[in-house]
Amino acid sequence: MTEEQRFDQRIAQETAIEPQDWMPDAYRKTLIRQIGQHAHSEIVGMLPEGNWITRAPTLRRKAILLAKVQDEAGHGLYLYSAAETLGCAREDLYQKMLDGQMKYSSIFNYPTLSWADIGVIGWLVDGAAIVNGGAVPDLLRLCPGDGQNLQRRELSPASGF
């Protein structure tokens, strides 16, 4: 059995693949691209929200927005670290984004001219990720802290955000 056949068998059996495990070059390259684009979206995504921290209408909303921005930054850094475990330098990912060779979520190219725009970003982007991402079970298993936040709905509009 070839390395690729063994790899395909592990995928079919839903066995975890670790960064140091053998994998086809195209698979590794695709993982790096997907993880890099996700990391870029986390980092670029915090910028419009970060601009509103000082302009949020209440201290409570400032604190919530600051926590959300910090959370996004942390997600981005974790993702860059994950890409590094696959053999890609973080600086290369940055440069590919700056050179236009690697993308991020385009919603962050639109201006956030009002506090309502921040609410819409939270509602559309974060809500869509939760509802459509299908990642809630994985989130609860892999990131208990984020899962607890999700269960308590700390960042929902009903919480005062």
N, CA, C and O of each residue as an XYZ file, in Angstrom:
644
protein
N       0.845     -1.177      0.000
C       0.000      0.000      0.000
C       0.895      1.246      0.000
O       1.853      1.329      0.769
N       0.580      2.199     -0.856
C       1.388      3.421     -0.951
C       1.059      4.376      0.202
O       0.054      4.223      0.897
N       1.933      5.358      0.377
C       1.693      6.384      1.402
C       0.347      7.072      1.162
O      -0.425      7.297      2.094
N       0.083      7.401     -0.102
C      -1.159      8.100     -0.417
C      -2.376      7.227     -0.137
O      -3.395      7.728      0.337
N      -2.289      5.951     -0.418
C      -3.402      5.048     -0.119
C      -3.633      4.949      1.391
O      -4.774      4.944      1.852
N      -2.542      4.872      2.153
C      -2.677      4.840      3.617
C      -3.302      6.143      4.123
O      -4.147      6.137      5.018
N      -2.872      7.242      3.537
C      -3.427      8.543      3.914
C      -4.925      8.587      3.605
O      -5.724      8.980      4.456
N      -5.306      8.186      2.393
C      -6.717      8.172      2.003
C      -7.536      7.276      2.927
O      -8.683      7.585      3.250
N      -6.945      6.177      3.343
C      -7.629      5.262      4.263
C      -7.863      5.946      5.618
O      -8.934      5.815      6.211
N      -6.864      6.665      6.091
C      -7.012      7.385      7.365
C      -8.102      8.449      7.256
O      -8.883      8.645      8.187
N      -8.147      9.125      6.129
C      -9.192     10.132      5.919
C     -10.563      9.455      5.915
O     -11.491      9.932      6.568
N     -10.692      8.365      5.195
C     -11.966      7.639      5.120
C     -12.416      7.159      6.500
O     -13.612      7.109      6.788
N     -11.455      6.808      7.342
C     -11.775      6.337      8.694
C     -11.932      7.496      9.681
O     -12.193      7.283     10.865
N     -11.770      8.714      9.184
C     -11.854      9.924     10.008
C     -10.851      9.904     11.156
O     -11.137     10.363     12.262
N      -9.667      9.362     10.865
C      -8.567      9.360     11.821
C      -7.898     10.729     11.778
O      -7.716     11.313     10.709
N      -7.541     11.224     12.940
C      -6.887     12.537     13.003
C      -5.573     12.512     12.234
O      -4.799     11.559     12.326
N      -5.341     13.561     11.484
C      -4.083     13.739     10.764
C      -3.338     14.864     11.473
O      -3.854     15.975     11.593
N      -2.151     14.583     11.934
C      -1.339     15.572     12.637
C      -0.386     16.244     11.649
O      -0.060     15.662     10.614
N       0.061     17.458     11.956
C       0.926     18.192     11.023
C       2.188     17.440     10.622
O       2.643     17.561      9.485
N       2.755     16.668     11.538
C       3.993     15.951     11.224
C       3.738     14.656     10.440
O       4.684     14.043      9.946
N       2.486     14.238     10.323
C       2.158     13.027      9.568
C       2.379     13.260      8.074
O       2.315     14.389      7.588
N       2.639     12.171      7.365
C       2.760     12.270      5.919
C       1.404     12.660      5.350
O       0.369     12.157      5.787
N       1.416     13.561      4.370
C       0.218     13.919      3.615
C       0.659     14.378      2.234
O       1.772     14.879      2.075
N      -0.198     14.214      1.237
C       0.163     14.682     -0.105
C       0.463     16.180     -0.088
O      -0.155     16.940      0.659
N       1.406     16.589     -0.909
C       1.792     18.003     -0.967
C       0.598     18.908     -1.264
O       0.468     19.983     -0.678
N      -0.267     18.473     -2.172
C      -1.436     19.291     -2.527
C      -2.370     19.454     -1.331
O      -2.967     20.516     -1.151
N      -2.500     18.419     -0.519
C      -3.339     18.476      0.679
C      -2.758     19.477      1.678
O      -3.478     20.313      2.224
N      -1.447     19.380      1.910
C      -0.775     20.300      2.837
C      -0.899     21.745      2.334
O      -1.170     22.660      3.112
N      -0.700     21.934      1.036
C      -0.787     23.273      0.447
C      -2.201     23.841      0.600
O      -2.370     25.022      0.905
N      -3.210     22.999      0.389
C      -4.597     23.432      0.541
C      -4.900     23.793      1.990
O      -5.559     24.798      2.256
N      -4.421     22.978      2.925
C      -4.613     23.292      4.344
C      -3.991     24.639      4.698
O      -4.615     25.463      5.367
N      -2.771     24.854      4.249
C      -2.086     26.121      4.538
C      -2.867     27.291      3.952
O      -3.019     28.323      4.604
N      -3.365     27.138      2.726
C      -4.144     28.211      2.094
C      -5.424     28.484      2.876
O      -5.747     29.641      3.147
N      -6.154     27.435      3.240
C      -7.416     27.625      3.951
C      -7.195     28.210      5.343
O      -7.905     29.124      5.761
N      -6.211     27.678      6.051
C      -5.920     28.181      7.396
C      -5.418     29.619      7.316
O      -5.802     30.457      8.131
N      -4.560     29.908      6.337
C      -4.053     31.270      6.172
C      -5.158     32.265      5.873
O      -5.194     33.349      6.455
N      -6.057     31.906      4.973
C      -7.157     32.809      4.647
C      -8.077     33.014      5.845
O      -8.583     34.114      6.067
N      -8.290     31.960      6.607
C      -9.108     32.090      7.810
C      -8.406     33.000      8.820
O      -9.043     33.861      9.427
N      -7.100     32.812      8.998
C      -6.333     33.659      9.923
C      -6.390     35.122      9.486
O      -6.603     36.010     10.312
N      -6.202     35.374      8.199
C      -6.270     36.749      7.691
C      -7.642     37.362      7.976
O      -7.736     38.524      8.372
N      -8.704     36.579      7.774
C     -10.056     37.089      8.014
C     -10.260     37.439      9.483
O     -10.932     38.420      9.803
N      -9.684     36.643     10.372
C      -9.795     36.950     11.805
C      -9.084     38.263     12.125
O      -9.633     39.113     12.826
N      -7.875     38.427     11.617
C      -7.092     39.626     11.927
C      -7.687     40.859     11.242
O      -7.886     41.887     11.889
N      -7.970     40.766      9.951
C      -8.552     41.904      9.233
C      -9.955     42.195      9.770
O     -10.379     43.350      9.813
N     -10.665     41.153     10.174
C     -12.021     41.321     10.689
C     -12.103     42.098     11.981
O     -13.134     42.698     12.283
N     -11.034     42.094     12.744
C     -11.084     42.847     14.003
C     -10.849     44.345     13.778
O     -11.135     45.148     14.666
N     -10.343     44.727     12.626
C     -10.005     46.133     12.387
C     -11.221     47.062     12.385
O     -11.190     48.082     13.073
N     -12.297     46.753     11.637
C     -13.441     47.673     11.675
C     -14.073     47.753     13.062
O     -14.524     48.817     13.487
N     -14.104     46.623     13.763
C     -14.673     46.628     15.110
C     -13.759     47.376     16.074
O     -14.231     48.102     16.948
N     -12.452     47.197     15.912
C     -11.494     47.880     16.770
C     -11.578     49.390     16.663
O     -11.359     50.100     17.645
N     -11.895     49.884     15.469
C     -12.033     51.333     15.275
C     -13.179     51.925     16.085
O     -13.214     53.131     16.328
N     -14.112     51.079     16.501
C     -15.288     51.568     17.214
C     -15.190     51.403     18.723
O     -16.117     51.795     19.432
N     -14.118     50.845     19.237
C     -14.015     50.648     20.687
C     -14.154     51.980     21.418
O     -14.907     52.074     22.388
N     -13.448     52.996     20.974
C     -13.504     54.293     21.666
C     -14.807     55.040     21.409
O     -15.137     55.978     22.136
N     -15.549     54.634     20.382
C     -16.790     55.339     20.038
C     -18.047     54.565     20.409
O     -19.156     55.021     20.128
N     -17.893     53.406     21.034
C     -19.064     52.627     21.446
C     -19.904     53.470     22.406
O     -19.355     54.233     23.202
N     -21.233     53.338     22.336
C     -22.102     54.251     23.081
C     -22.077     54.114     24.608
O     -22.433     55.065     25.304
N     -21.677     52.982     25.137
C     -21.631     52.821     26.596
C     -20.349     52.104     26.985
O     -19.708     51.454     26.160
N     -19.989     52.233     28.248
C     -18.805     51.543     28.744
C     -18.971     50.031     28.623
O     -18.023     49.325     28.281
N     -20.163     49.541     28.900
C     -20.433     48.097     28.773
C     -20.184     47.632     27.334
O     -19.568     46.589     27.112
N     -20.658     48.396     26.379
C     -20.466     48.010     24.977
C     -19.008     48.129     24.560
O     -18.531     47.341     23.743
N     -18.302     49.098     25.108
C     -16.859     49.198     24.850
C     -16.159     47.931     25.343
O     -15.330     47.356     24.637
N     -16.498     47.507     26.552
C     -15.871     46.317     27.133
C     -16.193     45.069     26.321
O     -15.319     44.235     26.086
N     -17.442     44.941     25.893
C     -17.838     43.784     25.086
C     -17.098     43.795     23.752
O     -16.594     42.763     23.310
N     -17.033     44.952     23.118
C     -16.359     45.054     21.821
C     -14.861     44.799     21.961
O     -14.260     44.145     21.108
N     -14.259     45.306     23.025
C     -12.840     45.050     23.271
C     -12.586     43.555     23.439
O     -11.619     43.023     22.894
N     -13.447     42.883     24.188
C     -13.298     41.436     24.372
C     -13.449     40.705     23.041
O     -12.730     39.744     22.771
N     -14.381     41.161     22.216
C     -14.595     40.520     20.914
C     -13.378     40.707     20.009
O     -12.953     39.771     19.332
N     -12.824     41.910     20.000
C     -11.637     42.182     19.180
C     -10.459     41.340     19.665
O      -9.727     40.768     18.856
N     -10.276     41.263     20.973
C      -9.195     40.435     21.515
C      -9.395     38.971     21.147
O      -8.434     38.266     20.841
N     -10.641     38.517     21.178
C     -10.954     37.136     20.826
C     -10.602     36.863     19.365
O     -10.022     35.825     19.047
N     -10.954     37.796     18.477
C     -10.630     37.637     17.053
C      -9.118     37.599     16.846
O      -8.615     36.784     16.073
N      -8.398     38.477     17.533
C      -6.933     38.485     17.416
C      -6.363     37.149     17.865
O      -5.472     36.600     17.218
N      -6.871     36.634     18.960
C      -6.409     35.334     19.445
C      -6.680     34.223     18.453
O      -5.833     33.356     18.238
N      -7.873     34.243     17.839
C      -8.185     33.233     16.822
C      -7.192     33.313     15.668
O      -6.686     32.293     15.200
N      -6.921     34.532     15.216
C      -5.974     34.706     14.113
C      -4.600     34.176     14.463
O      -3.971     33.494     13.654
N      -4.127     34.484     15.663
C      -2.796     34.021     16.074
C      -2.740     32.503     16.200
O      -1.749     31.881     15.818
N      -3.807     31.906     16.736
C      -3.856     30.441     16.800
C      -3.794     29.833     15.402
O      -3.096     28.845     15.173
N      -4.531     30.436     14.471
C      -4.548     29.909     13.108
C      -3.200     30.073     12.417
O      -2.762     29.173     11.701
N      -2.538     31.210     12.622
C      -1.193     31.371     12.057
C      -0.253     30.310     12.636
O       0.573     29.751     11.916
N      -0.379     30.039     13.914
C       0.451     28.997     14.536
C       0.159     27.631     13.932
O       1.073     26.838     13.707
N      -1.119     27.357     13.668
C      -1.482     26.081     13.046
C      -0.852     25.959     11.661
O      -0.357     24.893     11.295
N      -0.870     27.043     10.894
C      -0.241     27.021      9.568
C       1.261     26.793      9.684
O       1.854     26.091      8.865
N       1.876     27.390     10.707
C       3.318     27.197     10.910
C       3.650     25.734     11.191
O       4.701     25.249     10.773
N       2.767     25.026     11.892
C       3.042     23.607     12.162
C       3.042     22.782     10.887
O       3.600     21.685     10.849
N       2.417     23.311      9.842
C       2.386     22.621      8.549
C       3.579     22.985      7.674
O       3.705     22.497      6.551
N       4.456     23.847      8.195
C       5.686     24.158      7.476
C       5.689     25.480      6.742
O       6.547     25.703      5.888
N       4.758     26.358      7.047
C       4.685     27.656      6.376
C       5.065     28.749      7.368
O       4.580     28.759      8.500
N       5.915     29.653      6.955
C       6.303     30.766      7.820
C       5.179     31.798      7.871
O       4.561     32.110      6.853
N       4.928     32.314      9.047
C       3.889     33.328      9.245
C       4.126     34.535      8.342
O       3.186     35.087      7.770
N       5.378     34.935      8.221
C       5.709     36.093      7.388
C       5.323     35.854      5.933
O       4.908     36.781      5.238
N       5.458     34.602      5.468
C       5.055     34.277      4.099
C       3.548     34.458      3.922
O       3.092     34.956      2.893
N       2.786     34.053      4.927
C       1.334     34.232      4.855
C       0.982     35.715      4.807
O       0.140     36.135      4.013
N       1.631     36.509      5.664
C       1.386     37.959      5.651
C       1.676     38.532      4.269
O       0.872     39.275      3.706
N       2.850     38.169      3.731
C       3.271     38.738      2.451
C       2.334     38.326      1.326
O       2.037     39.133      0.445
N       1.864     37.084      1.343
C       0.920     36.642      0.310
C      -0.368     37.449      0.370
O      -0.940     37.786     -0.667
N      -0.829     37.760      1.579
C      -2.034     38.581      1.690
C      -1.758     39.992      1.158
O      -2.553     40.535      0.391
N      -0.643     40.574      1.562
C      -0.313     41.933      1.128
C      -0.102     42.018     -0.378
O      -0.394     43.045     -0.991
N       0.407     40.935     -0.980
C       0.632     40.894     -2.425
C      -0.621     40.511     -3.206
O      -0.596     40.482     -4.436
N      -1.715     40.216     -2.507
C      -2.960     39.828     -3.165
C      -3.010     38.382     -3.604
O      -3.913     37.996     -4.346
N      -2.059     37.571     -3.163
C      -2.038     36.155     -3.531
C      -2.881     35.305     -2.583
O      -3.183     34.151     -2.889
N      -3.260     35.864     -1.442
C      -4.077     35.158     -0.471
C      -5.163     36.125     -0.010
O      -4.890     37.300      0.236
N      -6.360     35.642      0.103
C      -7.517     36.498      0.370
C      -7.931     36.463      1.840
O      -7.355     35.742      2.654
N      -8.944     37.264      2.150
C      -9.646     37.251      3.424
C     -11.101     37.577      3.108
O     -11.425     37.924      1.972
N     -11.966     37.470      4.086
C     -13.390     37.712      3.862
C     -13.620     39.146      3.384
O     -13.209     40.097      4.049
N     -14.270     39.300      2.245
C     -14.406     40.616      1.611
C     -15.364     41.553      2.342
O     -15.359     42.754      2.071
N     -16.173     41.049      3.248
C     -17.099     41.940      3.961
C     -16.340     43.010      4.736
O     -16.872     44.087      5.005
N     -15.094     42.707      5.092
C     -14.322     43.654      5.885
C     -13.759     44.805      5.048
O     -13.098     45.692      5.588
N     -14.012     44.800      3.738
C     -13.602     45.915      2.883
C     -14.620     47.055      2.914
O     -14.328     48.160      2.455
N     -15.808     46.794      3.451
C     -16.849     47.815      3.494
C     -16.659     48.695      4.725
O     -16.258     48.205      5.781
N     -16.943     49.987      4.596
C     -16.739     50.888      5.742
C     -17.762     50.637      6.850
O     -18.895     50.230      6.592
N     -17.343     50.885      8.070
C     -18.246     50.831      9.219
C     -18.448     52.266      9.684
O     -17.728     52.769     10.547
N     -19.442     52.906      9.091
C     -19.659     54.332      9.310
C     -20.487     54.635     10.553
O     -20.503     55.769     11.030
N     -21.170     53.628     11.074
C     -21.998     53.865     12.259
C     -21.888     52.680     13.213
O     -21.411     51.605     12.848
N     -22.340     52.905     14.435
C     -22.354     51.835     15.432
C     -23.224     50.681     14.937
O     -22.940     49.522     15.240
N     -24.269     50.981     14.187
C     -25.144     49.938     13.654
C     -24.381     49.001     12.720
O     -24.676     47.807     12.669
N     -23.409     49.527     11.985
C     -22.605     48.679     11.097
C     -21.875     47.595     11.887
O     -21.725     46.469     11.412
N     -21.425     47.934     13.087
C     -20.734     46.961     13.932
C     -21.703     45.855     14.335
O     -21.345     44.677     14.342
N     -22.930     46.242     14.671
C     -23.946     45.243     15.000
C     -24.240     44.324     13.831
O     -24.412     43.118     14.006
N     -24.297     44.896     12.641
C     -24.569     44.092     11.445
C     -23.423     43.116     11.181
O     -23.663     41.965     10.816
N     -22.180     43.567     11.361
C     -21.044     42.651     11.193
C     -21.176     41.488     12.166
O     -21.043     40.326     11.784
N     -21.438     41.812     13.417
C     -21.590     40.755     14.412
C     -22.722     39.810     14.079
O     -22.595     38.594     14.227
N     -23.823     40.369     13.633
C     -24.998     39.565     13.336
C     -24.783     38.699     12.093
O     -25.034     37.495     12.122
N     -24.319     39.314     11.006
C     -24.173     38.576      9.754
C     -22.961     37.646      9.743
O     -23.086     36.466      9.417
N     -21.811     38.165     10.092
C     -20.584     37.374      9.976
C     -20.505     36.323     11.072
O     -20.362     35.134     10.788
N     -20.598     36.756     12.315
C     -20.465     35.807     13.412
C     -21.669     34.876     13.493
O     -21.520     33.681     13.749
N     -22.859     35.425     13.275
C     -24.056     34.588     13.290
C     -24.033     33.539     12.195
O     -24.395     32.385     12.424
N     -23.612     33.936     11.014
C     -23.532     32.980      9.902
C     -22.511     31.893     10.185
O     -22.734     30.726      9.860
N     -21.402     32.267     10.786
C     -20.377     31.270     11.107
C     -20.908     30.251     12.100
O     -20.626     29.059     11.983
N     -21.669     30.713     13.067
C     -22.220     29.801     14.071
C     -23.289     28.910     13.458
O     -23.269     27.694     13.646
N     -24.227     29.513     12.722
C     -25.357     28.764     12.191
C     -24.960     27.857     11.034
O     -25.344     26.687     10.999
N     -24.197     28.391     10.091
C     -23.893     27.647      8.872
C     -22.582     26.890      8.911
O     -22.361     25.985      8.106
N     -21.726     27.243      9.821
C     -20.416     26.610      9.860
C     -20.449     25.158     10.265
O     -19.537     24.398      9.940
N     -21.498     24.761     10.975
C     -21.563     23.384     11.435
C     -20.450     23.060     12.408
O     -20.158     21.890     12.659
N     -19.831     24.088     12.954
C     -18.665     23.874     13.803
C     -18.996     23.889     15.284
O     -18.099     23.730     16.113
N     -20.253     24.074     15.636
C     -20.581     24.174     17.056
C     -20.140     22.938     17.832
O     -19.527     23.090     18.888
N     -20.422     21.714     17.361
C     -19.939     20.556     18.129
C     -18.415     20.532     18.260
O     -17.888     20.201     19.322
N     -17.707     20.883     17.185
C     -16.244     20.933     17.248
C     -15.792     22.038     18.182
O     -14.843     21.864     18.947
N     -16.472     23.179     18.121
C     -16.126     24.296     18.991
C     -16.265     23.893     20.453
O     -15.390     24.178     21.270
N     -17.363     23.233     20.772
C     -17.579     22.814     22.153
C     -16.529     21.810     22.601
O     -16.127     21.803     23.765
N     -16.084     20.964     21.681
C     -15.107     19.931     22.019
C     -13.692     20.498     22.091
O     -12.937     20.166     23.004
N     -13.331     21.350     21.137
C     -11.955     21.814     21.026
C     -11.669     23.106     21.778
O     -10.546     23.325     22.232
N     -12.663     23.951     21.911
C     -12.465     25.265     22.538
C     -13.526     25.463     23.617
O     -14.475     26.221     23.419
N     -13.375     24.795     24.746
C     -14.421     24.873     25.770
C     -14.761     26.305     26.172
O     -15.924     26.601     26.447
N     -13.783     27.191     26.210
C     -14.059     28.580     26.583
C     -14.995     29.257     25.606
O     -15.969     29.891     26.012
N     -14.705     29.128     24.302
C     -15.581     29.719     23.294
C     -16.940     29.045     23.315
O     -17.969     29.698     23.143
N     -16.940     27.744     23.525
C     -18.203     27.015     23.598
C     -19.061     27.497     24.749
O     -20.280     27.609     24.614
N     -18.434     27.782     25.883
C     -19.186     28.303     27.024
C     -19.730     29.689     26.719
O     -20.864     30.002     27.083
N     -18.933     30.525     26.052
C     -19.423     31.849     25.658
C     -20.626     31.719     24.743
O     -21.609     32.447     24.883
N     -20.539     30.785     23.804
C     -21.630     30.562     22.867
C     -22.869     30.094     23.614
O     -23.972     30.572     23.345
N     -22.700     29.162     24.554
C     -23.838     28.650     25.302
C     -24.485     29.750     26.142
O     -25.709     29.791     26.267
N     -23.682     30.637     26.715
C     -24.217     31.733     27.535
C     -24.680     32.898     26.665
O     -25.352     33.809     27.149
N     -24.326     32.869     25.398
C     -24.692     33.918     24.439
C     -24.224     35.293     24.918
O     -24.965     36.274     24.848
N     -22.993     35.346     25.402
C     -22.454     36.582     25.951
C     -22.344     37.703     24.926
O     -22.397     38.878     25.290
N     -22.193     37.361     23.665
C     -21.995     38.403     22.659
C     -23.243     38.646     21.822
O     -23.166     39.266     20.761
N     -24.385     38.166     22.287
C     -25.604     38.333     21.508
C     -26.185     39.729     21.701
O     -25.884     40.385     22.698
N     -27.011     40.193     20.769
C     -27.652     41.498     20.936
C     -28.481     41.567     22.219
O     -28.595     42.635     22.821
N     -29.059     40.449     22.642
C     -29.873     40.435     23.859
C     -29.040     40.718     25.105
O     -29.586     41.116     26.134
N     -27.730     40.518     25.026
C     -26.878     40.744     26.191
C     -26.491     42.213     26.348
O     -25.760     42.566     27.273
N     -26.970     43.057     25.460
C     -26.656     44.481     25.556
C     -25.647     44.931     24.529
O     -25.304     46.112     24.480
N     -25.157     44.012     23.700
C     -24.205     44.377     22.662
C     -24.954     45.151     21.612
O     -24.362     45.576     20.619
